[in-house]
Amino acid sequence: MARNTYKVDEKLEEPFDIKHLLRASGYIKKYIKRMLFAMTLSGIGGAFGYLAPMIIQKALDVAIPAANTTMLFQLVALLVLVYAISTLFATIRGRIMVDVSQNIIFDIRKDIFEHLQELPFQYYDDRPHGKILIRVVNYVNSVSDMLSNGLINIVLEGFNLLFIIGFMFAVDVQLALVVMCGVPFLAIFMNYIKNKQRKAWQAVSNKNSNLNAYLQENIVGARITQIFSREDENAEVFKELSDDCRKTWHTAVMYSNLVWPGIDTISVLVRAAIFLFGLVVFGQGNKSLGTIVAISSYASFFWQPIMNLGNIFNNFINNIAYLERIFETIDEPVEVKDAEDAITMPPIKGKVEFKHVDFAYDETKDILTDLSFTVEPGESVALVGPTGAGKSTIVNLISRFYNVNAGEVLIDDQDISKVTLHSLRSQMGIMMQDSFIFSGTIEDNIRYGKLDATKEEIIEASKTVCADEFISSMKDGYLTEVKERGSSLSEGQKQLISFARTLLSNPSILVLDEATSSIDVQTEHALQMGLNAMLKGRTSFIIAHRLSTIRNCDKIMYIDNGGIMECGSHEELMAKKGYYYRLYTAQKVS
């Protein structure tokens, strides 16, 4: 794969759009009571903590000058109490919010996963799987804290500022105004840096997505990499993508790290101004030491929530792009779905009919044009023709994995676009060339076709398709654990397991798309008896490049140029000496 394919960044919205946060509030509503309780605890704890400078002021201005030891000990005890209450409430609040945050992660991840399962094949065809995976895992983790602690902290820090301002003005109005003079400088600074931060973190999001997509594909394709000795080239591409991540991350962190020093610098200057104005400008002796220390403490408190708000803002800037990605995935249209008035498909007898069907994956090329044919119940139909002619497309339309652009696909005279997908597909058995095996036991993989199947039914299905012999020879038999994508099995073994899984589902319509391509000739001959048992009484569609395997089919359709060029039995088509005859004889010669 060309390296530029993975360096294409996904387009992001330029402005900070509040609609994403408003929409995210839907995930917060069910936990709002617990969040309000946590907010109340934190607010009470914070209010107690802000009494500390007043207690210190009284100790410096009253208890110590008067040498009142009793009052001093009382003030110290009170100081310890307010800090203890503040810490206790903050701890309880923290535990509540951790639980809320994890629940929000669960809810978002559940929604995005359920939606991904409904998206059409085209969605997965058009984008790297790694870019999909990073949204479900990394992005959801990133936004959960923003949606829980982040939103609460905005409110809490806002109240904290009001508390601090109130306490400051209660202690000394003039020095409180000195502190407030630093606010305009902060506003100018934050306005300058916010847009740069957002764009920088959006770039990080893109580069991480590119890297994750390339890494995921190379892990899956590790064998091909080694077969073609592409290790050095792949390492170079990975290095470039990693370098892009590093550079964009450094840029983003540079802007983020400017927030705290900027606020801290303004805070130090303001606190210096307090002492300058308190001791010099307002006249020596007009402000007590306790008053100056108290205001200085409140000034430190004053900038702390502002710094916290800056960090929260930082977090929002960092994660709003992830939130956009999550909602973008959830909003991806489900083009193939149940109609509002969809009915349940009755038990299928097996008649399949295409009426003037047009189909194209995109606007550049029509795959099927005005295609019409009828298959009677129990008939076996082979689809042959050149690569890309539309054979797999036809069987995908029967299963309604795609919607037709025009015309109708009917089963038992029922338009399949007007029945529920579950009731349709649950009565069909589909065997693809790529026999996907899930992590778990062989028994679990076969039972996937019928979740309530007994062990005896699983063994019987396996015997029918000649899979029982190799399964039984394994150390743990049907309980043998297979790894991701069945990497410990041969391609032929995976296809036999898939055959057993399909047979177990007892489908009314059977689709075999190059289903025996990885099975050796000897096993295929033995399997043919099992296949005959599978095909008996079922309408079946078979796509196979080995034409010797389809000679006994009731109909053979030669597909090309968007339609059926020839149709008939093997003998009829051979007698015509047309497209099928040339294809068959060419294969026999080779």
Secondary structure by P-SEA (a helix, b strand, c coil): cccccccccccccccccaaaaaaaccccccaaaaaaaaaaaaaaaaaaaaaaaaaaaaaacccccccaaaaaaaaaaaaaaaaaaaaaaaaaaaaaaaaaaaaaaaaaaaaaaaaaaaccaaaaacccaaaaaaaacaaaaaacccaaaaaaaaaaaaaaaaaaaaaaaaacaaaaaaaacaaaaaaaaaaacaaaaaaaaaaaaaaaaaaaaaaaaaaaaaaaaaaacaaaaaaaaaaaaaaaaaaaaaaaaaaaaaaaaaaaaaaaaaaaaaaaaaccccccccccaaaaaaaaaaaaaaaaaaaaaaaaaaaaaacaaaaaaaaaaaaccccccccccccccccccbbbbbcbbbbbccccccccccccccccccbbbbbbbcccccaaaaaaaaacccccccccccccccccccccaaaaaaabbbbccccccccccaaaaaacccccccaaaaaaaaaaacaaaaaaacccccccccccccccccaaaaaaaaaaaaaaacccbbbbccccccccaaaaaaaaaaaaaaacccbbbbbbccccccccccbbbbcccccccccccaaaaaaaccaaaaaaaaaaac
